[in-house]
């Protein structure tokens, strides 16, 4: 019986290890898919052609920086038609552009967003995931003047020393 338990434990450990490797590989594939699908958005003109743009007013119309001065996100160009309960690596709800030293905007990150209320109505307590990562809940009220939402940044166009999925990038700053 001990031999059977040991074999079952080894089999279970192998299956769990394979699942972890499989999800890691899937996340890497999804990152590559996201990068390929968004390459054309290095041009703001191309992004605008498919519906991405700065919100007309409010905090998301501005460059978003951390409160403690440890970095920034940049400008969020949002495609409102993509904000639903579907998370697709190839179709981010927002493109994040960072200003360079001359103020020119360059694509830095992708942001995946779902509003909390419709997500929970459809999925219950299941956390939203994309690119192998759980999205972070941003409760309301918040600095963006939005209802509660889940979000994930993916810094695939500008390296982030804090990590691919960190919120703020110390290599990005907003104009004074």
C-alpha positions as CSV (number, residue, x, y, z in Angstrom):
1,X,0.0,0.0,0.0
2,X,2.9,2.4,0.8
3,X,4.4,1.7,-2.7
4,X,1.0,2.6,-4.3
5,X,0.7,5.8,-2.3
6,X,4.3,6.8,-3.2
7,X,3.6,6.1,-6.9
8,X,0.3,8.1,-6.7
9,X,2.2,11.0,-5.1
10,X,4.9,10.9,-7.8
11,X,2.2,10.8,-10.5
12,X,0.3,13.7,-8.9
13,X,3.5,15.7,-8.5
14,X,4.4,15.1,-12.2
15,X,1.0,16.2,-13.4
16,X,1.1,19.3,-11.3
17,X,4.6,20.1,-12.5
18,X,3.4,19.6,-16.1
19,X,0.5,21.9,-15.6
20,X,2.7,24.6,-14.2
21,X,5.2,24.2,-17.1
22,X,2.2,24.2,-19.5
23,X,0.7,27.4,-18.1
24,X,4.1,29.1,-18.1
25,X,4.6,28.2,-21.7
26,X,1.0,29.3,-22.6
27,X,1.6,32.6,-20.8
28,X,4.9,33.1,-22.8
29,X,3.0,32.3,-26.0
30,X,0.2,34.7,-25.1
31,X,2.8,37.5,-24.5
32,X,4.2,36.8,-27.9
33,X,0.7,36.9,-29.4
34,X,0.0,40.1,-27.6
35,X,3.2,41.7,-28.9
36,X,2.6,40.6,-32.5
37,X,-1.1,41.7,-32.4
38,X,-0.2,45.2,-31.1
39,X,3.0,45.9,-33.1
40,X,1.0,48.2,-35.4
41,X,0.0,50.4,-32.5
42,X,3.5,51.8,-32.2
43,X,1.8,54.3,-34.5
44,X,-0.8,56.4,-32.7
45,X,-2.5,56.8,-36.1
46,X,-2.9,53.1,-36.5
47,X,-4.3,52.8,-32.9
48,X,-6.8,55.6,-33.6
49,X,-8.0,53.8,-36.7
50,X,-9.3,50.9,-34.7
51,X,-10.8,52.9,-31.9
52,X,-8.1,53.6,-29.3
53,X,-7.9,57.2,-28.0
54,X,-7.4,59.3,-24.9
55,X,-10.6,59.7,-22.8
56,X,-11.9,63.3,-23.5
57,X,-11.4,64.5,-19.9
58,X,-10.7,63.3,-16.4
59,X,-7.7,61.7,-14.8
60,X,-7.3,59.1,-17.5
61,X,-6.8,61.9,-20.0
62,X,-3.5,62.8,-18.3
63,X,-0.2,61.0,-17.8
64,X,-0.6,58.7,-14.8
65,X,2.3,58.7,-12.3
66,X,2.8,57.0,-9.0
67,X,1.9,59.0,-5.9
68,X,5.4,58.3,-4.4
69,X,7.4,59.4,-7.4
70,X,8.7,55.9,-8.1
71,X,7.6,55.8,-11.7
72,X,4.7,56.2,-14.0
73,X,2.4,54.4,-16.4
74,X,2.0,57.0,-19.0
75,X,-1.0,57.9,-21.2
76,X,-3.9,55.4,-21.5
77,X,-5.4,55.2,-25.0
78,X,-8.6,53.2,-24.4
79,X,-10.8,51.3,-26.8
80,X,-14.2,51.4,-25.1
81,X,-15.7,48.9,-27.5
82,X,-13.3,46.3,-26.0
83,X,-14.3,46.8,-22.3
84,X,-16.6,43.9,-21.7
85,X,-16.1,40.6,-19.8
86,X,-13.8,39.1,-22.4
87,X,-10.0,39.1,-21.9
88,X,-8.1,38.5,-25.1
89,X,-4.3,38.7,-25.1
90,X,-4.4,40.1,-28.7
91,X,-7.0,42.7,-27.9
92,X,-6.1,44.8,-24.9
93,X,-8.6,47.3,-23.7
94,X,-6.0,50.0,-23.4
95,X,-2.6,50.9,-24.9
96,X,-0.2,52.7,-22.6
97,X,2.1,55.3,-24.2
98,X,5.2,56.7,-22.4
99,X,6.6,60.1,-23.3
100,X,10.2,60.2,-24.2
101,X,12.6,63.1,-23.4
102,X,11.2,65.2,-26.2
103,X,7.6,64.4,-25.3
104,X,7.0,62.0,-28.2
105,X,4.7,59.2,-27.1
106,X,5.9,55.6,-27.7
107,X,4.0,52.4,-27.0
108,X,5.2,51.0,-23.6
109,X,2.6,48.6,-22.2
110,X,-0.8,47.0,-22.7
111,X,-3.5,47.1,-20.2
112,X,-6.3,44.6,-19.8
113,X,-9.4,45.9,-18.0
114,X,-12.8,44.5,-16.9
115,X,-15.3,46.3,-14.7
116,X,-15.9,44.3,-11.5
117,X,-19.7,44.3,-11.4
118,X,-20.3,42.8,-14.8
119,X,-17.4,40.4,-14.4
120,X,-18.7,39.1,-11.0
121,X,-22.3,38.9,-12.3
122,X,-21.0,36.6,-15.1
123,X,-18.2,34.7,-13.3
124,X,-18.9,34.9,-9.6
125,X,-15.8,34.8,-7.4
126,X,-13.6,33.6,-10.2
127,X,-10.7,36.0,-10.6
128,X,-10.2,37.4,-14.1
129,X,-6.9,36.2,-15.7
130,X,-5.0,36.9,-18.9
131,X,-1.4,36.2,-19.9
132,X,-1.3,33.7,-17.0
133,X,-1.8,36.4,-14.5
134,X,-4.7,37.4,-12.2
135,X,-5.9,40.9,-12.7
136,X,-5.7,43.3,-9.7
137,X,-8.9,44.7,-8.2
138,X,-9.1,48.5,-8.1
139,X,-11.9,49.4,-5.8
140,X,-14.1,52.5,-6.1
141,X,-13.8,55.3,-5.3
142,X,-10.4,55.5,-7.0
143,X,-8.1,58.1,-8.6
144,X,-9.4,57.3,-12.1
145,X,-13.0,58.2,-11.2
146,X,-14.2,54.8,-12.4
147,X,-16.4,52.1,-10.9
148,X,-14.5,49.2,-9.4
149,X,-12.5,47.3,-12.0
150,X,-9.9,44.7,-12.5
151,X,-6.7,45.6,-14.4
152,X,-3.3,44.2,-15.5
153,X,-0.5,46.0,-17.2
154,X,1.9,44.1,-19.5
155,X,5.1,46.0,-20.1
156,X,6.0,44.3,-23.4
157,X,7.1,47.3,-25.4
158,X,9.2,49.1,-22.7
159,X,11.2,47.0,-20.2
160,X,10.2,47.5,-16.6
161,X,12.8,46.8,-13.9
162,X,9.9,46.1,-11.5
163,X,8.6,43.2,-13.7
164,X,6.5,42.7,-16.8
165,X,3.2,42.9,-14.9
166,X,4.0,45.7,-12.4
167,X,1.7,48.7,-12.3
168,X,4.2,51.5,-12.5
169,X,7.5,51.6,-14.4
170,X,10.4,53.5,-12.8
171,X,11.8,54.0,-16.4
172,X,8.7,56.1,-17.3
173,X,8.0,59.7,-16.1
174,X,5.3,62.2,-16.8
175,X,6.0,65.7,-18.0
176,X,6.0,68.3,-15.2
